[in-house]
């Protein structure tokens, strides 16, 4: 004949195993991907604003100025620290750039040069010079700010084209 207390250690062992199983499966594992917040999400959207550029001779004498409207659609790329910036200048000219993101600041990585036009040839056509290009920007609250700089040598002149873009998120 068995006593009523004979199965108590087995019951306690079963309850202990169930408790340990519950504790280990109820906790969310880090790095699982579900529920993690991508910091780029706060920057994704459409930004409207304006741009200005100024070309200088020898970093002093203004040669030409340009201003207009710009819309930038920001989206995430496959890389975790990159964004795509789709620019539309004056509702006509479009270009896509990739930005390397560090916190709220970024650098345009896929454009290293652009053409700066200075003077005309014998036929009256503008002469273009290949210029080294850099662009940096940052997100501040609902704003997107970008500065660009291009430099080239034309004959004996240093051509510098500085640009500024300021946009607000829609």
N, CA and C of each residue as an Amber inpcrd file, in Angstrom:
protein
   510
   0.8290000  -1.1680000   0.0000000   0.0000000   0.0000000   0.0000000
   0.8800000   1.2390000   0.0000000   0.4940000   2.1960000  -0.8220000
   1.2870000   3.4250000  -0.9180000   0.6940000   4.4820000  -0.0170000
   1.5660000   5.3110000   0.4660000   1.1150000   6.4100000   1.3170000
   0.8110000   7.6210000   0.4430000  -0.0810000   8.4970000   0.9170000
  -0.4340000   9.6470000   0.1010000   0.7470000  10.5800000  -0.1610000
   1.8230000  10.4850000   0.5850000   2.9620000  11.3910000   0.4150000
   4.0230000  10.8220000  -0.5260000   3.8350000   9.6350000  -1.0590000
   4.8490000   8.9900000  -1.8840000   5.0520000   9.7210000  -3.2090000
   4.0380000  10.3290000  -3.7730000   4.1500000  11.0120000  -5.0700000
   4.4590000  12.4990000  -4.9520000   4.5640000  13.0290000  -3.7580000
   4.8320000  14.4490000  -3.5650000   6.1860000  14.8680000  -4.1600000
   7.3120000  14.1700000  -3.9730000   8.5820000  14.5970000  -4.5950000
   8.4920000  14.5910000  -6.1180000   7.7920000  13.6240000  -6.6940000
   7.6350000  13.5690000  -8.1390000   6.7900000  14.7390000  -8.6350000
   5.7580000  15.0850000  -7.8990000   4.9190000  16.2270000  -8.2460000
   5.7120000  17.5210000  -8.1510000   6.5180000  17.7060000  -7.1280000
   7.3430000  18.9080000  -6.9680000   8.3690000  19.0230000  -8.0950000
   8.9500000  17.8990000  -8.5060000   9.9070000  17.9010000  -9.5980000
   9.2140000  18.3230000 -10.8990000   8.0240000  17.7850000 -11.1470000
   7.2550000  18.1470000 -12.3360000   6.9150000  19.6370000 -12.3490000
   6.4820000  20.1820000 -11.2090000   6.1650000  21.6110000 -11.1280000
   7.4070000  22.4810000 -11.3270000   8.5380000  22.0510000 -10.7980000
   9.7860000  22.8050000 -10.9560000  10.2020000  22.8360000 -12.4250000
  10.0990000  21.6970000 -13.1230000  10.4480000  21.6510000 -14.5450000
   9.5150000  22.5200000 -15.3730000   8.2230000  22.5060000 -15.0560000
   7.2720000  23.3730000 -15.7720000   7.5950000  24.8410000 -15.5510000
   7.9580000  25.2120000 -14.3290000   8.2940000  26.5970000 -14.0110000
   9.5410000  27.0340000 -14.7800000  10.5720000  26.2010000 -14.8020000
  11.8040000  26.5300000 -15.5420000  11.5170000  26.6400000 -17.0330000
  10.7140000  25.7420000 -17.5650000  10.3490000  25.8000000 -18.9810000
   9.5900000  27.0750000 -19.3120000   8.6760000  27.4630000 -18.4350000
   7.9190000  28.6960000 -18.6510000   8.8360000  29.9020000 -18.6460000
   9.7570000  29.9630000 -17.6980000  10.6650000  31.1150000 -17.5810000
  11.5900000  31.2360000 -18.7850000  12.0590000  30.1140000 -19.3090000
  13.0050000  30.2040000 -20.4270000  12.3200000  30.4680000 -21.7510000
  11.0750000  30.1030000 -21.9170000  10.3970000  30.3510000 -23.1970000
   9.6060000  31.6460000 -23.1910000   9.2940000  32.1920000 -22.0450000
   8.5090000  33.4180000 -21.9760000   9.3540000  34.6540000 -22.2360000
  10.6620000  34.5720000 -22.0260000  11.5350000  35.7270000 -22.2280000
  11.8080000  35.9210000 -23.7100000  11.8000000  37.1780000 -24.1480000
  12.0910000  37.5020000 -25.5300000  13.5940000  37.4940000 -25.7140000
  14.0680000  36.8310000 -26.7340000  15.4980000  36.7720000 -27.0050000
  15.9150000  38.0350000 -27.7380000  17.0640000  38.6120000 -27.3570000
  17.5470000  39.8010000 -28.0410000  18.0610000  39.3990000 -29.4080000
  17.9020000  40.3020000 -30.3750000  18.3670000  40.0360000 -31.7230000
  17.3980000  39.2090000 -32.5380000  16.2180000  38.9770000 -32.0470000
  15.2710000  38.1540000 -32.7990000  14.6860000  38.8990000 -33.9820000
  14.7950000  40.2340000 -33.9840000  14.3220000  41.0060000 -35.1260000
  12.8910000  41.4810000 -34.9780000  12.0650000  40.7580000 -34.2910000
  10.6780000  41.1940000 -34.1550000  10.5820000  42.1820000 -33.0060000
  10.0670000  43.3500000 -33.2930000   9.8880000  44.3500000 -32.2560000
  11.0560000  45.3070000 -32.1200000  12.1770000  45.0270000 -32.7810000
  13.2860000  45.9660000 -32.7070000  12.9650000  47.1790000 -33.5590000
  13.3650000  48.3540000 -33.1030000  13.0650000  49.5980000 -33.8000000
  14.2610000  49.9840000 -34.6550000  14.0220000  50.2500000 -35.9080000
  15.0570000  50.7120000 -36.8300000  15.1290000  52.2350000 -36.7020000
  16.2730000  52.7860000 -36.2800000  16.3610000  54.2410000 -36.0820000
  16.1430000  55.0400000 -37.3700000  16.2950000  54.4150000 -38.5350000
  16.0910000  55.1220000 -39.8070000  14.6230000  55.4460000 -40.0440000
  13.7260000  54.7090000 -39.3870000  12.2900000  54.9220000 -39.5980000
  11.8620000  56.3630000 -39.3310000  12.5080000  57.0200000 -38.3600000
  12.1210000  58.3900000 -38.0240000  12.4490000  59.3850000 -39.1310000
  13.3400000  59.0260000 -40.0520000  13.7460000  59.9340000 -41.1220000
  13.0130000  59.6680000 -42.4380000  12.4050000  58.4980000 -42.5710000
  11.7350000  58.1290000 -43.8130000  10.5270000  59.0390000 -44.0450000
  10.3830000  59.5250000 -45.2730000   9.2640000  60.3910000 -45.6170000
   9.6390000  61.3490000 -46.7300000   8.7750000  62.3120000 -46.9670000
   8.9870000  63.3000000 -48.0220000   9.2650000  64.6590000 -47.3960000
  10.2780000  65.3220000 -47.9210000  10.7010000  66.6320000 -47.4270000
  10.6020000  67.6400000 -48.5700000  10.0280000  68.8080000 -48.2910000
   9.9220000  69.8890000 -49.2730000  10.7370000  71.0820000 -48.8010000
  11.3560000  71.7640000 -49.7720000  12.1190000  72.9470000 -49.3960000
  12.7550000  73.6100000 -50.5900000  13.9030000  74.2120000 -50.3450000
  14.5870000  74.9460000 -51.3990000  16.0700000  74.6800000 -51.3950000
  16.6970000  75.0650000 -52.4970000  18.1470000  74.9210000 -52.6040000
  18.7320000  76.1960000 -53.1770000  19.9900000  76.4290000 -52.8800000
  20.7530000  77.5230000 -53.4780000  22.1450000  77.0030000 -53.8040000
  22.7110000  77.5010000 -54.8850000  24.1080000  77.2110000 -55.2090000
  24.7710000  78.5200000 -55.6080000  26.0530000  78.5940000 -55.3220000
  26.8330000  79.7540000 -55.7190000  28.1900000  79.2620000 -56.1940000
  28.5740000  79.6860000 -57.3950000  29.8840000  79.3530000 -57.9310000
  30.7890000  80.5530000 -57.7380000  31.9610000  80.2840000 -57.1740000
  32.9290000  81.3410000 -56.8790000  34.2120000  81.1210000 -57.6740000
  34.8450000  82.2090000 -58.0620000  36.1760000  82.1630000 -58.6660000
  37.1830000  82.4260000 -57.5710000  38.1310000  81.5380000 -57.4270000
  39.1870000  81.6630000 -56.4080000  38.6180000  81.8990000 -55.0120000
  37.4940000  81.2790000 -54.7240000  36.8250000  81.3500000 -53.4150000
  36.4520000  82.7640000 -52.9910000  36.3640000  83.7000000 -53.9180000
  36.0490000  85.0680000 -53.5270000  35.0470000  85.7430000 -54.4540000
  35.2850000  85.6920000 -55.7360000  34.4810000  86.4340000 -56.6960000
  33.2810000  85.5950000 -57.1440000  32.0530000  86.0490000 -56.8520000
  30.8780000  85.2920000 -57.2990000  30.7950000  85.2540000 -58.8270000
  30.5590000  84.0740000 -59.3620000  30.4400000  83.9070000 -60.8140000
  28.9940000  83.6360000 -61.2220000  28.3150000  82.7180000 -60.5140000
  26.9130000  82.4480000 -60.8390000  26.1830000  81.9420000 -59.6020000
  24.8980000  82.2220000 -59.5850000  24.0260000  81.7870000 -58.4930000
  22.8330000  81.0500000 -59.0910000  22.2800000  80.1300000 -58.3150000
  21.0760000  79.4150000 -58.7270000  20.2630000  79.1140000 -57.4800000
  18.9560000  79.1480000 -57.6070000  18.0620000  78.8160000 -56.4930000
  16.8150000  78.1620000 -57.0670000  16.1650000  77.3540000 -56.2490000
  14.9460000  76.7020000 -56.7050000  14.3180000  75.8610000 -55.6200000
  13.3230000  75.0910000 -56.0370000  12.6000000  74.2210000 -55.1070000
  13.1020000  72.7970000 -55.2450000  13.0410000  72.0800000 -54.1410000
  13.4670000  70.6850000 -54.1520000  12.5350000  69.8580000 -53.2670000
  12.2610000  68.6470000 -53.7100000  11.5360000  67.6600000 -52.9150000
  12.4600000  66.4590000 -52.7750000  12.5800000  65.9430000 -51.5580000
  13.4430000  64.7920000 -51.3050000  12.6090000  63.6940000 -50.6520000
  12.5750000  62.5360000 -51.3000000  11.9120000  61.3630000 -50.7270000
  12.9940000  60.5020000 -50.0880000  12.8830000  60.2880000 -48.7830000
  13.8670000  59.5110000 -48.0360000  13.2930000  58.1190000 -47.7900000
  14.0860000  57.0980000 -48.1360000  13.6710000  55.7090000 -47.9080000
  14.8760000  54.9120000 -47.4120000  14.5980000  53.7460000 -46.8440000
  15.6570000  52.8980000 -46.3060000  16.2610000  52.0380000 -47.4110000
  17.5670000  51.8370000 -47.3500000  18.2260000  50.9140000 -48.2670000
  18.3590000  49.5620000 -47.5730000  18.9530000  48.5990000 -48.2580000
  19.1300000  47.2750000 -47.6590000  20.1530000  47.2960000 -46.5290000
  21.1730000  48.1310000 -46.6380000  22.1910000  48.2340000 -45.5890000
  21.6040000  48.9560000 -44.3790000  21.9620000  48.4970000 -43.1880000
  21.3350000  49.0220000 -41.9710000  21.7180000  50.4640000 -41.6470000
  22.7950000  50.9740000 -42.2170000  23.2210000  52.3380000 -41.9090000
  23.1570000  53.2550000 -43.1320000  22.2900000  52.9130000 -44.0910000
  22.1710000  53.7230000 -45.2930000  20.7240000  54.1200000 -45.5680000
  20.5890000  55.2610000 -46.2230000  19.2940000  55.7550000 -46.6880000
  19.4170000  56.1070000 -48.1650000  18.2950000  56.0470000 -48.8700000
  18.2270000  56.5620000 -50.2310000  17.5790000  57.9350000 -50.1770000
  18.1510000  58.8880000 -50.8960000  17.5910000  60.2290000 -51.0240000
  17.2440000  60.4330000 -52.4920000  15.9600000  60.5350000 -52.8010000
  15.4960000  60.7670000 -54.1670000  15.1440000  62.2380000 -54.3130000
  16.0090000  62.9750000 -55.0080000  15.8550000  64.4130000 -55.1980000
  15.0170000  64.7030000 -56.4370000  14.1410000  65.6950000 -56.3430000
  13.4570000  66.2580000 -57.5070000  13.6360000  67.7680000 -57.4350000
  14.4560000  68.2940000 -58.3580000  14.7460000  69.7240000 -58.3920000
  13.7920000  70.4140000 -59.3580000  13.1110000  71.4570000 -58.8890000
  12.2070000  72.2700000 -59.7060000  11.1880000  71.4120000 -60.4680000
  10.7330000  70.3620000 -59.8660000   9.7150000  69.4460000 -60.4100000
  10.1310000  68.7490000 -61.7000000  11.3980000  68.8170000 -62.0780000
  11.8100000  68.2020000 -63.3470000  13.0250000  67.2860000 -63.2080000
  14.1190000  67.7780000 -62.7090000  15.3630000  67.0180000 -62.6430000
  15.3430000  66.0810000 -61.4400000  15.6010000  64.7930000 -61.7020000
  15.5710000  63.8010000 -60.6260000  16.9090000  63.0860000 -60.5300000
  17.2880000  62.7630000 -59.3100000  18.4750000  61.9410000 -59.0950000
  18.3600000  61.2280000 -57.7530000  18.9330000  60.0210000 -57.6810000
  18.9230000  59.2340000 -56.4540000  20.3410000  59.1750000 -55.9050000
  20.4570000  59.4130000 -54.6140000  21.7370000  59.3620000 -53.9260000
  21.6290000  58.4300000 -52.7240000  22.7620000  57.8040000 -52.3890000
  22.8490000  56.9380000 -51.2120000  23.5870000  57.7000000 -50.1210000
  23.0320000  57.6700000 -48.9190000  23.6320000  58.3920000 -47.7940000
  24.0400000  57.4060000 -46.7130000  25.2690000  57.5330000 -46.2440000
  25.7910000  56.7400000 -45.1310000  25.4070000  57.4670000 -43.8460000
  24.6080000  56.8210000 -42.9960000  24.0220000  57.4610000 -41.8220000
  24.8100000  57.1250000 -40.5620000  25.1100000  58.1500000 -39.7590000
  25.7060000  57.9920000 -38.4400000  24.9020000  58.8660000 -37.4940000
  24.0810000  58.2190000 -36.6630000  23.1320000  58.9070000 -35.8000000
  22.2170000  59.7640000 -36.6740000  22.2140000  61.0880000 -36.5060000
  21.3190000  61.9280000 -37.3250000  22.0650000  62.6250000 -38.4630000
  23.3500000  62.3030000 -38.6630000  24.1550000  62.9290000 -39.7130000
  24.4560000  61.9120000 -40.8060000  24.7150000  62.4210000 -42.0160000
  24.9990000  61.5170000 -43.1250000  25.9560000  62.1530000 -44.1190000
  26.5400000  61.2850000 -44.9500000  27.4180000  61.6830000 -46.0400000
  26.9330000  60.9970000 -47.3080000  26.8500000  61.7450000 -48.3920000
  26.4990000  61.1630000 -49.6870000  27.7200000  60.3730000 -50.1620000
  27.5070000  59.0840000 -50.4660000  28.6480000  58.2150000 -50.7900000
  28.7570000  57.8430000 -52.2630000  27.7200000  58.0190000 -53.0460000
  27.7570000  57.5260000 -54.4200000  27.8830000  58.6200000 -55.4780000
  28.3080000  59.7890000 -55.0800000  28.5930000  60.8550000 -56.0450000
  29.9030000  61.5100000 -55.6330000  30.9190000  61.3760000 -56.4900000
  32.2280000  61.9370000 -56.1800000  32.6040000  63.1190000 -57.0670000
  31.8320000  63.3430000 -58.1370000  32.1700000  64.4560000 -59.0270000
  30.9180000  65.0210000 -59.6730000  31.0400000  66.2430000 -60.1580000
  29.9960000  66.8870000 -60.9490000  30.6600000  67.8980000 -61.8660000
  29.9050000  68.3930000 -62.8120000  30.4380000  69.3490000 -63.7800000
  30.0970000  70.7700000 -63.3540000  31.1250000  71.6060000 -63.3520000
  30.9360000  73.0480000 -63.1300000  31.1750000  73.7340000 -64.4680000
  30.2290000  74.5700000 -64.8760000  30.3520000  75.2820000 -66.1540000
  30.9340000  76.6690000 -65.9140000  31.9400000  76.9910000 -66.7510000
  32.6170000  78.2830000 -66.6190000  33.0600000  78.7380000 -68.0030000
  32.5850000  79.8990000 -68.3910000  32.9740000  80.4610000 -69.6830000
  32.3380000  79.7350000 -70.8610000  32.7310000  80.1550000 -72.0680000
  32.2080000  79.5540000 -73.2940000  33.3500000  79.2600000 -74.2490000
  33.1040000  78.3140000 -75.1480000  34.1050000  78.0120000 -76.1690000
  33.9100000  78.9390000 -77.3770000  34.6340000  78.6950000 -78.4530000
  34.5800000  79.5620000 -79.6360000  33.2090000  79.5500000 -80.3120000
  32.4010000  78.5120000 -80.0470000  31.0580000  78.4240000 -80.6320000
  29.9920000  79.0150000 -79.7130000  30.4300000  79.5020000 -78.5500000
  29.4810000  80.0870000 -77.6050000  28.8410000  79.0820000 -76.6630000
  29.2970000  77.8500000 -76.7020000  28.7580000  76.8180000 -75.8060000
  29.4780000  76.8640000 -74.4600000  28.7460000  76.5800000 -73.3570000
  29.4010000  76.5790000 -72.0460000  30.4610000  75.4810000 -71.9630000
  31.5320000  75.7770000 -71.2490000  32.6200000  74.8170000 -71.0540000
  32.4700000  74.2100000 -69.6640000  32.4480000  72.8790000 -69.6190000
  32.2960000  72.1830000 -68.3450000  33.6160000  71.6530000 -67.8290000
  33.7890000  71.7120000 -66.5130000  34.9830000  71.2060000 -65.8440000
  34.5700000  70.1820000 -64.8020000  35.2610000  69.0460000 -64.8030000
  34.9760000  67.9820000 -63.8500000  35.4680000  68.4110000 -62.4690000
  34.5720000  68.3740000 -61.4810000  34.9000000  68.8690000 -60.1430000
  34.7040000  67.7840000 -59.0950000  35.6040000  67.7380000 -58.1230000
  35.4570000  66.8350000 -56.9790000  34.2620000  67.3030000 -56.1490000
  33.4250000  66.3500000 -55.7100000  32.1440000  66.6680000 -55.0560000
  32.0630000  66.0070000 -53.6870000  31.5930000  66.7570000 -52.6980000
  31.2830000  66.2010000 -51.3780000  29.9390000  66.7660000 -50.9200000
  29.2230000  65.9460000 -50.1590000  27.9310000  66.3910000 -49.6210000
  27.7180000  65.7490000 -48.2590000  27.3070000  66.5760000 -47.3160000
  27.0120000  66.1220000 -45.9530000  25.6830000  66.7300000 -45.5250000
  25.0210000  66.0520000 -44.6050000  23.7540000  66.5740000 -44.1360000
  23.3900000  66.0500000 -42.7700000  22.2630000  66.5220000 -42.2970000
  21.7590000  66.0460000 -41.0130000  20.2540000  66.2440000 -40.9200000
  19.6620000  65.4160000 -40.0880000  18.2440000  65.5190000 -39.7760000
  18.1340000  66.2050000 -38.4220000  17.2810000  67.2400000 -38.3400000
  17.0220000  67.9170000 -37.0700000  15.5150000  68.0370000 -36.9200000
  14.9720000  67.4080000 -35.9100000  13.5270000  67.3540000 -35.6830000
  12.8130000  67.0120000 -36.9860000  12.1030000  67.9280000 -37.6050000
  11.4070000  67.6610000 -38.8710000  12.1110000  68.2720000 -40.0700000
  13.3810000  68.6070000 -39.9370000  14.1100000  69.2650000 -41.0170000
  15.2290000  68.3900000 -41.5520000  15.5560000  68.6300000 -42.8020000
  16.6630000  67.9720000 -43.4800000  17.5450000  69.0700000 -44.0450000
  18.8200000  69.0730000 -43.6520000  19.7640000  70.0990000 -44.0840000
  20.9350000  69.4180000 -44.7910000  21.3060000  69.9190000 -45.9680000
  22.4080000  69.3460000 -46.7360000  23.2990000  70.4750000 -47.2390000
  24.6110000  70.2720000 -47.1520000  25.5700000  71.2030000 -47.7450000
  26.4250000  70.4270000 -48.7450000  26.7110000  71.0560000 -49.8780000
  27.5270000  70.4290000 -50.9150000  28.6730000  71.3530000 -51.2860000
  29.7340000  70.7400000 -51.8060000  30.8730000  71.5370000 -52.2660000
  31.5400000  70.8000000 -53.4240000  31.8270000  71.5470000 -54.4860000
  32.5410000  71.0130000 -55.6470000  33.6820000  71.9710000 -55.9650000
  34.8300000  71.4070000 -56.3430000  35.9720000  72.2500000 -56.7070000
  36.6580000  71.7020000 -57.9540000  37.0610000  72.6350000 -58.8330000
  37.7780000  72.2680000 -60.0570000  38.7180000  73.4010000 -60.4430000
  39.7360000  73.0560000 -61.2100000  40.6530000  74.0500000 -61.7830000
  40.2390000  74.3180000 -63.2190000  40.0600000  75.5820000 -63.5440000
  39.7240000  75.9970000 -64.9030000  40.7560000  77.0150000 -65.3420000
  41.5680000  76.6150000 -66.2770000  42.6820000  77.4350000 -66.7340000
  43.5190000  77.7840000 -65.5060000  43.5150000  79.0080000 -65.0560000
  44.2910000  79.3690000 -63.8630000  43.3730000  79.7660000 -62.7060000
  42.1130000  79.4370000 -62.8310000  41.1280000  79.8170000 -61.8150000
  40.6960000  78.5930000 -61.0020000  40.4580000  78.7940000 -59.7150000
  39.8530000  77.7570000 -58.8790000  38.3500000  78.0170000 -58.8640000
  37.5840000  77.0570000 -59.3410000  36.1250000  77.1600000 -59.3280000
  35.6030000  76.3920000 -58.1240000  34.7700000  77.0320000 -57.3390000
  34.1540000  76.3910000 -56.1800000  32.6590000  76.6010000 -56.2580000
  31.9160000  75.5080000 -56.1740000  30.4530000  75.5770000 -56.1940000
  29.9490000  75.0770000 -54.8530000  29.3470000  75.9900000 -54.0950000
  28.7870000  75.6590000 -52.7790000  27.2740000  75.5620000 -52.8910000
  26.7150000  74.5440000 -52.2780000  25.2740000  74.3650000 -52.3130000
  24.6990000  74.1770000 -50.9280000  23.4410000  74.5390000 -50.7870000
  22.7450000  74.3990000 -49.5260000  21.2930000  73.9780000 -49.8080000
  20.8330000  72.9610000 -49.0900000  19.4500000  72.4890000 -49.2310000
  18.8270000  72.4830000 -47.8430000  17.6580000  73.0790000 -47.7200000
  16.9130000  73.0930000 -46.4630000  15.4850000  72.6460000 -46.7500000
  15.0580000  71.5740000 -46.0770000  13.7280000  71.0240000 -46.3130000
  13.0320000  70.7220000 -44.9870000  11.7080000  70.6900000 -45.0470000
  10.8760000  70.3450000 -43.9050000  10.0470000  69.1150000 -44.2560000
   9.9180000  68.2040000 -43.3080000   9.1600000  66.9740000 -43.5460000
   7.6830000  67.2900000 -43.6760000   7.0550000  66.6700000 -44.6690000
   5.6120000  66.8700000 -44.8890000   4.8160000  66.2130000 -43.7890000
